[in-house]
């Protein structure tokens, strides 16, 4: 069974959600994706957009094929809501690894769905993501930051 890294920057940072969706996933720890910026899109969900000045912080998981199929379903890959990409992310120890991430096809700025951003911020806090980044996430509670 093939396994790979998966970089979560939205609601899949939440361990309970990932345990339900991908029970075989292994939490690796914090990671960062330079050259991208976090955004809530017009559908009210998280995505990332290219931005050379920014860095997205998140959580790195190791997932198997069945976990990836489940994530594809929840992220709406077959419906075109998200596309899969492989990007270089940096683990806490500074090592660069290639990781799967999901990028929304809709990248226009919007407002978060009720309760959605709160889950992301709570997970970011639990994982000890940088304070300035958590403040950036919280800024999305106001539409279209």
N, C-alpha and C positions, 0 to 999 in steps of 0.2 A: 504494500500500500504506500503510495507516494504522499509525502507530507511537505508542507511549505509554510513560509511565514505569511501572516495576514496582519496588515496594519489597520487597526480600528481607531477612528477619530471621532465617531458619533456615538449613537446609542449602543453599539456593540462593544464599547469600552466597559459596559456594565456586566459584571461577572454573572449575575443571576440570569440576565437575558442570554448571554453566551452559553451558560450551562444548559439552559432550556433548548436553545437552537442547535448548539454544537457540543454535545456532552463529551466528545473526545478531544476537544480543543485544550491546548496547554498554554497557560499564561506565561509569557517570557518576561515581560516587564515593560517599562516605559520606553518610548522611542520617539524620534522626531523625523519629520519630512520637510527638509528645506526647499525653498522655491515654490511653495504652495501656501494658500491662505484658506482658513476655515470660512464657510459661508452657510447660512440657512437659505435655501432656494425658495422659489415661488410656490413650491408644493409644501413648504413648511418643514423640510427635512434637511439634514446635513449633507454637505458636499465640500469639495475642495476645488479651488481654482488656481491656476498658475499665477505666481506673484514672486518675483525674484527677491523682493525685500522681506518676505515673510517666512515663517516656519510654522507648520502644523505639528502639534504635540499630540500623542496618543499612546495606544497600547499595542504591543506586539504579541500575537498569538502564533502557535504552531497548529495548523489544521490539517486534517486528512481529506481525502477526496469526497467522502460522504458529507463532511462538514461544509466543504466548498459548495457542493450541490445544494445544501440547505440554505447557505448564505445567498447563493444565486437566486433561489426562490424568494426569500424574504426581501432581497434588494430589488427584485423585479427586473432582473437581467433580460429574461425572455420577452418582457413587455417594453423594453427599451428605457426603463426609468433610470437604470444605472448601467455603466459599462465597466468592465474589468480592466485594470491596468497593472503592470508590474513596474514598481519604482524603487529606487534606492532609498532606504531609510537607515537611520543611525540608532543603534541600541544605546542604552545607558553607558555601556563600557566604551562607546565610541566606534565599535565595529560597524562597518557598513554591510547591510544585507539586502538582497532583493526580496521585496514583499508584494503580495497581492493587495490592491486596494480597489474600492468601488468609488467611481466618480459619477455623479448624476449628470444625465444628459441635459437637464434643465439647470443652468447655472446662474439664472437671474436672482438677485437678492430678494428675500421675502421675510415673512414673520414665522416664527416657530409654531408648530401645532401645540395646543394646550398640553402642558406637562412634559413635553418632549425635551426642551432645552434644560429643564430642571434635572432630568435624569442624566443628561450629558455632563452638566456641571458637577453633580454629586459624584459621578464616576471619576471625573477629572480630579476632584478633591481626594477621593479615596486612594487614587493611584499616585498622588503627590505631584501632579503636573505643576509647572511653574505658576506662581501667583499671578504674574502679569498676563499669562495666557488664559487663566481662569477668568480674569477680569475682561479679557477680550471676548471670551465665550458669552459671559453675562451681558455684554453689550448688545447681543442679538435679541435680547428681550424687547428691545425697541426696534421696530421694523427697519430693515434695509441698511444696517450699519455697513 
